[in-house]
Amino acid sequence: MERRLGTEDGGLRIHQAIARKLGTAILMGKHRPGDLFEGEIEAAEKLGVSRTAYREAVRILVSKGMLESRPKAGTHVLPRSRWNVLDPEMLAWMFAGEPEPAFVRDLFELRSVIEPAAAELAARRRTDKQLAAMMQALEEMERNGLASPAGRLADQQFHNAILAATHNDALAALTSSVGAAVGWTTLFKQRKRAAPRDPLPDHKAVCRAIAARDTAAARDAMMELLRLALADMDLALTEPVQGKGAIVP
């Protein structure tokens, strides 16, 4: 059985810890697109691990679009456009350090495209059971607060419940990515400074609109929730683009 690393590595298996180490180095720019990784034997020796463990770590990064490995050509870092930046594990690596403000804004722009539409569909299609799940998540958020792991988990569950209530398999497939984005951006916001305000009323407004089956209000409430959350981080969902004015979702 493959041994695990110590507590400083969170009990990860060797190949997982190596993947995190290499992946984080790529994200931090220590290895840039086009860079050639050293050979498997040399890399494994330098890291003090088996070639098998190193090979498995590279496979993880290949699956995330960060690396390309070919016989004779070696292992290269791929362009950022190829990376699966919505992979929950990659998001964890990004937010373990200091993600670029532009990327945080990118996540919110993505959410501003997906979640207001999801809230609108949820208002039209939700079941009583799904509404109850949203309300239960809000109760847990209120009880624990977003400064606690339990509160942040409840926040993710609230947003996940909305995606599930769309009854759209394609949207539901985004649950893990959207949930990870919700969790990490919330944690990042509180890491920078104490929460400037209570976001619970914004979530309750979304839930009320979904409960009332008011599709327009649900969309608007979710958009406002996202706008305020981003403003809490001193970022904005509006930005000039090459002199063409502002993009307003």
Helices and strands as residue ranges (DSSP letters): G 7-9, H 14-27, H 40-47, H 51-63, E 67-70, E 74-77, G 80-82, H 88-96, H 101-125, H 128-144, H 149-165, H 169-172, H 175-192, H 200-211, H 215-231
